[in-house]
Amino acid sequence: MESETRTGKVKFYNEQKGFGFITVEADNRDYFVHATGLLDRITKDDHVQFTLIENEKGLKAINVKKINS
C-alpha cells in the first residue's frame, strides 16, 4: 500500500551500510530509508521528497529525491 508523497529532512544516512532515516518535520516522525529506495544521492540534513510504503517491518521511504528548500 502506497501513501501520499511527503517531505522531510535526512536525519542520518550511512552510505556504506546503505540505509538511514528521514524525519518528517510536520509530525516529527522518523522513517527508514534503504539505498534501493533512492532516486538521488542523499546526505544528512538534505531536504527530500518521498513516498511511504508498508512492508513487514513497518513504513519505509521509497522514491526519495532531493528538493530545494
Gaussian input, Z-matrix of N, CA and C with variables (Angstrom, degrees):
# hf/3-21g

backbone

0 1
 N
 C     1     B1
 C     2     B2     1     A1
 N     3     B3     2     A2     1     D1
 C     4     B4     3     A3     2     D2
 C     5     B5     4     A4     3     D3
 N     6     B6     5     A5     4     D4
 C     7     B7     6     A6     5     D5
 C     8     B8     7     A7     6     D6
 N     9     B9     8     A8     7     D7
 C    10    B10     9     A9     8     D8
 C    11    B11    10    A10     9     D9
 N    12    B12    11    A11    10    D10
 C    13    B13    12    A12    11    D11
 C    14    B14    13    A13    12    D12
 N    15    B15    14    A14    13    D13
 C    16    B16    15    A15    14    D14
 C    17    B17    16    A16    15    D15
 N    18    B18    17    A17    16    D16
 C    19    B19    18    A18    17    D17
 C    20    B20    19    A19    18    D18
 N    21    B21    20    A20    19    D19
 C    22    B22    21    A21    20    D20
 C    23    B23    22    A22    21    D21
 N    24    B24    23    A23    22    D22
 C    25    B25    24    A24    23    D23
 C    26    B26    25    A25    24    D24
 N    27    B27    26    A26    25    D25
 C    28    B28    27    A27    26    D26
 C    29    B29    28    A28    27    D27
 N    30    B30    29    A29    28    D28
 C    31    B31    30    A30    29    D29
 C    32    B32    31    A31    30    D30
 N    33    B33    32    A32    31    D31
 C    34    B34    33    A33    32    D32
 C    35    B35    34    A34    33    D33
 N    36    B36    35    A35    34    D34
 C    37    B37    36    A36    35    D35
 C    38    B38    37    A37    36    D36
 N    39    B39    38    A38    37    D37
 C    40    B40    39    A39    38    D38
 C    41    B41    40    A40    39    D39
 N    42    B42    41    A41    40    D40
 C    43    B43    42    A42    41    D41
 C    44    B44    43    A43    42    D42
 N    45    B45    44    A44    43    D43
 C    46    B46    45    A45    44    D44
 C    47    B47    46    A46    45    D45
 N    48    B48    47    A47    46    D46
 C    49    B49    48    A48    47    D47
 C    50    B50    49    A49    48    D48
 N    51    B51    50    A50    49    D49
 C    52    B52    51    A51    50    D50
 C    53    B53    52    A52    51    D51
 N    54    B54    53    A53    52    D52
 C    55    B55    54    A54    53    D53
 C    56    B56    55    A55    54    D54
 N    57    B57    56    A56    55    D55
 C    58    B58    57    A57    56    D56
 C    59    B59    58    A58    57    D57
 N    60    B60    59    A59    58    D58
 C    61    B61    60    A60    59    D59
 C    62    B62    61    A61    60    D60
 N    63    B63    62    A62    61    D61
 C    64    B64    63    A63    62    D62
 C    65    B65    64    A64    63    D63
 N    66    B66    65    A65    64    D64
 C    67    B67    66    A66    65    D65
 C    68    B68    67    A67    66    D66
 N    69    B69    68    A68    67    D67
 C    70    B70    69    A69    68    D68
 C    71    B71    70    A70    69    D69
 N    72    B72    71    A71    70    D70
 C    73    B73    72    A72    71    D71
 C    74    B74    73    A73    72    D72
 N    75    B75    74    A74    73    D73
 C    76    B76    75    A75    74    D74
 C    77    B77    76    A76    75    D75
 N    78    B78    77    A77    76    D76
 C    79    B79    78    A78    77    D77
 C    80    B80    79    A79    78    D78
 N    81    B81    80    A80    79    D79
 C    82    B82    81    A81    80    D80
 C    83    B83    82    A82    81    D81
 N    84    B84    83    A83    82    D82
 C    85    B85    84    A84    83    D83
 C    86    B86    85    A85    84    D84
 N    87    B87    86    A86    85    D85
 C    88    B88    87    A87    86    D86
 C    89    B89    88    A88    87    D87
 N    90    B90    89    A89    88    D88
 C    91    B91    90    A90    89    D89
 C    92    B92    91    A91    90    D90
 N    93    B93    92    A92    91    D91
 C    94    B94    93    A93    92    D92
 C    95    B95    94    A94    93    D93
 N    96    B96    95    A95    94    D94
 C    97    B97    96    A96    95    D95
 C    98    B98    97    A97    96    D96
 N    99    B99    98    A98    97    D97
 C   100   B100    99    A99    98    D98
 C   101   B101   100   A100    99    D99
 N   102   B102   101   A101   100   D100
 C   103   B103   102   A102   101   D101
 C   104   B104   103   A103   102   D102
 N   105   B105   104   A104   103   D103
 C   106   B106   105   A105   104   D104
 C   107   B107   106   A106   105   D105
 N   108   B108   107   A107   106   D106
 C   109   B109   108   A108   107   D107
 C   110   B110   109   A109   108   D108
 N   111   B111   110   A110   109   D109
 C   112   B112   111   A111   110   D110
 C   113   B113   112   A112   111   D111
 N   114   B114   113   A113   112   D112
 C   115   B115   114   A114   113   D113
 C   116   B116   115   A115   114   D114
 N   117   B117   116   A116   115   D115
 C   118   B118   117   A117   116   D116
 C   119   B119   118   A118   117   D117
 N   120   B120   119   A119   118   D118
 C   121   B121   120   A120   119   D119
 C   122   B122   121   A121   120   D120
 N   123   B123   122   A122   121   D121
 C   124   B124   123   A123   122   D122
 C   125   B125   124   A124   123   D123
 N   126   B126   125   A125   124   D124
 C   127   B127   126   A126   125   D125
 C   128   B128   127   A127   126   D126
 N   129   B129   128   A128   127   D127
 C   130   B130   129   A129   128   D128
 C   131   B131   130   A130   129   D129
 N   132   B132   131   A131   130   D130
 C   133   B133   132   A132   131   D131
 C   134   B134   133   A133   132   D132
 N   135   B135   134   A134   133   D133
 C   136   B136   135   A135   134   D134
 C   137   B137   136   A136   135   D135
 N   138   B138   137   A137   136   D136
 C   139   B139   138   A138   137   D137
 C   140   B140   139   A139   138   D138
 N   141   B141   140   A140   139   D139
 C   142   B142   141   A141   140   D140
 C   143   B143   142   A142   141   D141
 N   144   B144   143   A143   142   D142
 C   145   B145   144   A144   143   D143
 C   146   B146   145   A145   144   D144
 N   147   B147   146   A146   145   D145
 C   148   B148   147   A147   146   D146
 C   149   B149   148   A148   147   D147
 N   150   B150   149   A149   148   D148
 C   151   B151   150   A150   149   D149
 C   152   B152   151   A151   150   D150
 N   153   B153   152   A152   151   D151
 C   154   B154   153   A153   152   D152
 C   155   B155   154   A154   153   D153
 N   156   B156   155   A155   154   D154
 C   157   B157   156   A156   155   D155
 C   158   B158   157   A157   156   D156
 N   159   B159   158   A158   157   D157
 C   160   B160   159   A159   158   D158
 C   161   B161   160   A160   159   D159
 N   162   B162   161   A161   160   D160
 C   163   B163   162   A162   161   D161
 C   164   B164   163   A163   162   D162
 N   165   B165   164   A164   163   D163
 C   166   B166   165   A165   164   D164
 C   167   B167   166   A166   165   D165
 N   168   B168   167   A167   166   D166
 C   169   B169   168   A168   167   D167
 C   170   B170   169   A169   168   D168
 N   171   B171   170   A170   169   D169
 C   172   B172   171   A171   170   D170
 C   173   B173   172   A172   171   D171
 N   174   B174   173   A173   172   D172
 C   175   B175   174   A174   173   D173
 C   176   B176   175   A175   174   D174
 N   177   B177   176   A176   175   D175
 C   178   B178   177   A177   176   D176
 C   179   B179   178   A178   177   D177
 N   180   B180   179   A179   178   D178
 C   181   B181   180   A180   179   D179
 C   182   B182   181   A181   180   D180
 N   183   B183   182   A182   181   D181
 C   184   B184   183   A183   182   D182
 C   185   B185   184   A184   183   D183
 N   186   B186   185   A185   184   D184
 C   187   B187   186   A186   185   D185
 C   188   B188   187   A187   186   D186
 N   189   B189   188   A188   187   D187
 C   190   B190   189   A189   188   D188
 C   191   B191   190   A190   189   D189
 N   192   B192   191   A191   190   D190
 C   193   B193   192   A192   191   D191
 C   194   B194   193   A193   192   D192
 N   195   B195   194   A194   193   D193
 C   196   B196   195   A195   194   D194
 C   197   B197   196   A196   195   D195
 N   198   B198   197   A197   196   D196
 C   199   B199   198   A198   197   D197
 C   200   B200   199   A199   198   D198
 N   201   B201   200   A200   199   D199
 C   202   B202   201   A201   200   D200
 C   203   B203   202   A202   201   D201
 N   204   B204   203   A203   202   D202
 C   205   B205   204   A204   203   D203
 C   206   B206   205   A205   204   D204

   B1=1.4468
   B2=1.5317
   B3=1.3232
   B4=1.4636
   B5=1.5203
   B6=1.3184
   B7=1.4510
   B8=1.5226
   B9=1.3144
   B10=1.4593
   B11=1.5275
   B12=1.3119
   B13=1.4540
   B14=1.5225
   B15=1.3109
   B16=1.4645
   B17=1.5262
   B18=1.3153
   B19=1.4622
   B20=1.5172
   B21=1.3143
   B22=1.4560
   B23=1.5124
   B24=1.3105
   B25=1.4631
   B26=1.5250
   B27=1.3142
   B28=1.4577
   B29=1.5240
   B30=1.3249
   B31=1.4706
   B32=1.5227
   B33=1.3305
   B34=1.4601
   B35=1.5215
   B36=1.3233
   B37=1.4576
   B38=1.5205
   B39=1.3231
   B40=1.4533
   B41=1.5267
   B42=1.3205
   B43=1.4573
   B44=1.5280
   B45=1.3270
   B46=1.4656
   B47=1.5255
   B48=1.3132
   B49=1.4683
   B50=1.5223
   B51=1.3436
   B52=1.4643
   B53=1.5152
   B54=1.3386
   B55=1.4570
   B56=1.5186
   B57=1.3290
   B58=1.4508
   B59=1.5087
   B60=1.3441
   B61=1.4524
   B62=1.5267
   B63=1.3190
   B64=1.4678
   B65=1.5202
   B66=1.3284
   B67=1.4582
   B68=1.5206
   B69=1.3233
   B70=1.4636
   B71=1.5175
   B72=1.3231
   B73=1.4597
   B74=1.5221
   B75=1.3341
   B76=1.4656
   B77=1.5238
   B78=1.3438
   B79=1.4641
   B80=1.5275
   B81=1.3358
   B82=1.4683
   B83=1.5313
   B84=1.3318
   B85=1.4692
   B86=1.5151
   B87=1.3367
   B88=1.4602
   B89=1.5194
   B90=1.3335
   B91=1.4566
   B92=1.5180
   B93=1.3150
   B94=1.4611
   B95=1.5210
   B96=1.3324
   B97=1.4611
   B98=1.5260
   B99=1.3333
   B100=1.4647
   B101=1.5195
   B102=1.3149
   B103=1.4716
   B104=1.5229
   B105=1.3338
   B106=1.4705
   B107=1.5231
   B108=1.3429
   B109=1.4557
   B110=1.5188
   B111=1.3343
   B112=1.4680
   B113=1.5278
   B114=1.3316
   B115=1.4659
   B116=1.5299
   B117=1.3282
   B118=1.4621
   B119=1.5261
   B120=1.3190
   B121=1.4617
   B122=1.5309
   B123=1.3284
   B124=1.4639
   B125=1.5218
   B126=1.3333
   B127=1.4595
   B128=1.5233
   B129=1.3265
   B130=1.4623
   B131=1.5290
   B132=1.3124
   B133=1.4701
   B134=1.5272
   B135=1.3374
   B136=1.4676
   B137=1.5243
   B138=1.3297
   B139=1.4636
   B140=1.5176
   B141=1.3344
   B142=1.4632
   B143=1.5234
   B144=1.3297
   B145=1.4622
   B146=1.5196
   B147=1.3344
   B148=1.4633
   B149=1.5204
   B150=1.3254
   B151=1.4592
   B152=1.5228
   B153=1.3155
   B154=1.4579
   B155=1.5213
   B156=1.3269
   B157=1.4621
   B158=1.5149
   B159=1.3099
   B160=1.4589
   B161=1.5202
   B162=1.3326
   B163=1.4651
   B164=1.5163
   B165=1.3160
   B166=1.4625
   B167=1.5228
   B168=1.3248
   B169=1.4675
   B170=1.5261
   B171=1.3210
   B172=1.4587
   B173=1.5160
   B174=1.3192
   B175=1.4576
   B176=1.5184
   B177=1.3291
   B178=1.4628
   B179=1.5250
   B180=1.3228
   B181=1.4652
   B182=1.5233
   B183=1.3462
   B184=1.4674
   B185=1.5275
   B186=1.3288
   B187=1.4695
   B188=1.5261
   B189=1.3306
   B190=1.4676
   B191=1.5292
   B192=1.3415
   B193=1.4608
   B194=1.5240
   B195=1.3333
   B196=1.4695
   B197=1.5132
   B198=1.3170
   B199=1.4699
   B200=1.5201
   B201=1.3104
   B202=1.4636
   B203=1.5016
   B204=1.3060
   B205=1.4697
   B206=1.5009
   A1=109.63
   A2=117.06
   A3=121.12
   A4=109.34
   A5=115.96
   A6=120.76
   A7=108.99
   A8=114.97
   A9=119.71
   A10=111.65
   A11=114.58
   A12=121.00
   A13=109.36
   A14=115.39
   A15=121.62
   A16=109.61
   A17=114.95
   A18=120.24
   A19=108.12
   A20=115.92
   A21=120.73
   A22=110.84
   A23=114.40
   A24=122.31
   A25=108.21
   A26=116.63
   A27=120.70
   A28=108.46
   A29=115.43
   A30=121.81
   A31=109.67
   A32=115.08
   A33=121.61
   A34=107.23
   A35=117.30
   A36=120.18
   A37=108.95
   A38=116.51
   A39=122.57
   A40=107.53
   A41=116.58
   A42=121.21
   A43=111.71
   A44=117.78
   A45=120.53
   A46=112.04
   A47=116.87
   A48=120.63
   A49=112.49
   A50=116.78
   A51=120.87
   A52=115.92
   A53=116.95
   A54=118.67
   A55=110.84
   A56=114.84
   A57=120.90
   A58=110.76
   A59=115.76
   A60=121.11
   A61=109.88
   A62=114.62
   A63=122.62
   A64=107.35
   A65=116.70
   A66=121.65
   A67=109.01
   A68=115.73
   A69=121.35
   A70=106.42
   A71=115.62
   A72=119.67
   A73=112.64
   A74=118.29
   A75=121.26
   A76=112.20
   A77=117.31
   A78=119.41
   A79=113.29
   A80=116.93
   A81=123.52
   A82=112.67
   A83=117.23
   A84=121.47
   A85=109.59
   A86=115.61
   A87=122.05
   A88=109.77
   A89=115.63
   A90=121.96
   A91=109.94
   A92=115.24
   A93=123.10
   A94=110.13
   A95=116.92
   A96=121.89
   A97=107.91
   A98=115.55
   A99=122.19
   A100=108.33
   A101=116.63
   A102=121.99
   A103=112.31
   A104=117.73
   A105=120.36
   A106=112.32
   A107=117.96
   A108=121.82
   A109=114.46
   A110=116.49
   A111=120.39
   A112=112.49
   A113=115.41
   A114=121.49
   A115=110.03
   A116=116.76
   A117=124.06
   A118=108.81
   A119=115.26
   A120=120.22
   A121=107.39
   A122=116.63
   A123=120.17
   A124=111.09
   A125=114.63
   A126=121.70
   A127=108.13
   A128=115.94
   A129=122.23
   A130=110.90
   A131=115.52
   A132=125.26
   A133=114.77
   A134=119.14
   A135=120.19
   A136=109.21
   A137=115.94
   A138=120.76
   A139=106.97
   A140=115.89
   A141=121.18
   A142=111.74
   A143=113.43
   A144=122.29
   A145=105.72
   A146=117.51
   A147=120.16
   A148=110.92
   A149=114.38
   A150=122.68
   A151=107.86
   A152=116.59
   A153=121.13
   A154=110.29
   A155=115.38
   A156=120.90
   A157=107.54
   A158=116.05
   A159=120.20
   A160=108.68
   A161=115.49
   A162=120.27
   A163=107.79
   A164=117.52
   A165=120.89
   A166=113.69
   A167=117.73
   A168=121.11
   A169=112.76
   A170=118.00
   A171=121.07
   A172=111.42
   A173=115.96
   A174=120.87
   A175=111.19
   A176=115.36
   A177=122.11
   A178=108.57
   A179=116.78
   A180=122.10
   A181=110.35
   A182=116.05
   A183=121.83
   A184=108.56
   A185=115.98
   A186=121.98
   A187=111.09
   A188=115.56
   A189=121.86
   A190=109.33
   A191=115.43
   A192=119.27
   A193=109.53
   A194=113.98
   A195=120.07
   A196=110.10
   A197=116.11
   A198=122.24
   A199=108.30
   A200=115.75
   A201=120.44
   A202=108.23
   A203=116.23
   A204=118.68
   A205=111.00
   D1=121.76
   D2=178.17
   D3=-95.87
   D4=147.84
   D5=177.49
   D6=-112.79
   D7=-176.25
   D8=-178.01
   D9=-67.80
   D10=163.61
   D11=177.10
   D12=-70.88
   D13=139.00
   D14=179.81
   D15=-126.38
   D16=165.40
   D17=174.04
   D18=-124.17
   D19=153.26
   D20=179.52
   D21=-168.40
   D22=-168.13
   D23=-176.73
   D24=-127.83
   D25=136.91
   D26=179.41
   D27=-69.31
   D28=117.63
   D29=-179.98
   D30=-82.20
   D31=-38.59
   D32=-174.40
   D33=-161.82
   D34=138.25
   D35=171.88
   D36=-150.20
   D37=123.38
   D38=179.08
   D39=-104.19
   D40=104.77
   D41=-176.29
   D42=-63.99
   D43=-36.21
   D44=-179.44
   D45=-67.78
   D46=-38.64
   D47=179.04
   D48=-86.90
   D49=-19.22
   D50=174.95
   D51=79.06
   D52=28.66
   D53=176.47
   D54=-152.60
   D55=167.61
   D56=177.84
   D57=-174.64
   D58=-161.23
   D59=-178.30
   D60=-138.72
   D61=145.31
   D62=176.67
   D63=-117.28
   D64=133.43
   D65=176.90
   D66=-100.06
   D67=127.04
   D68=173.35
   D69=-86.43
   D70=115.13
   D71=-173.35
   D72=-66.57
   D73=-29.19
   D74=-178.06
   D75=-62.14
   D76=-39.92
   D77=-179.06
   D78=-120.83
   D79=3.74
   D80=176.45
   D81=59.20
   D82=30.27
   D83=177.19
   D84=-98.11
   D85=147.89
   D86=178.18
   D87=-102.62
   D88=139.28
   D89=178.79
   D90=-126.09
   D91=138.73
   D92=179.20
   D93=-68.56
   D94=141.39
   D95=172.86
   D96=-134.54
   D97=135.35
   D98=177.76
   D99=-112.36
   D100=154.23
   D101=-178.70
   D102=-53.69
   D103=-31.48
   D104=-179.22
   D105=-68.66
   D106=-15.04
   D107=-179.75
   D108=-96.78
   D109=5.33
   D110=-176.07
   D111=-91.74
   D112=138.05
   D113=170.64
   D114=-101.57
   D115=-25.24
   D116=178.43
   D117=-128.70
   D118=160.76
   D119=173.23
   D120=-74.88
   D121=132.50
   D122=-178.04
   D123=-122.83
   D124=153.44
   D125=174.91
   D126=-139.34
   D127=168.17
   D128=-179.63
   D129=-50.41
   D130=138.02
   D131=177.09
   D132=76.00
   D133=2.05
   D134=173.65
   D135=-67.86
   D136=141.99
   D137=171.75
   D138=-88.49
   D139=131.79
   D140=-173.61
   D141=-134.57
   D142=159.83
   D143=173.30
   D144=-118.89
   D145=141.97
   D146=-176.15
   D147=-159.87
   D148=168.70
   D149=175.04
   D150=-116.01
   D151=144.22
   D152=176.95
   D153=-100.28
   D154=137.99
   D155=170.89
   D156=-127.18
   D157=156.70
   D158=178.39
   D159=-102.32
   D160=131.06
   D161=174.38
   D162=-124.65
   D163=-170.78
   D164=-176.12
   D165=-63.10
   D166=-20.58
   D167=-178.78
   D168=-101.36
   D169=-1.49
   D170=-179.25
   D171=124.15
   D172=-156.46
   D173=-178.19
   D174=-81.72
   D175=142.77
   D176=-176.61
   D177=-139.50
   D178=139.65
   D179=178.76
   D180=-83.19
   D181=133.61
   D182=174.38
   D183=-131.90
   D184=170.45
   D185=-179.75
   D186=51.85
   D187=44.27
   D188=-175.84
   D189=-81.04
   D190=123.62
   D191=176.50
   D192=-137.08
   D193=148.99
   D194=179.84
   D195=-71.44
   D196=145.93
   D197=174.31
   D198=-130.25
   D199=156.81
   D200=175.45
   D201=-82.03
   D202=138.59
   D203=179.89
   D204=-112.60

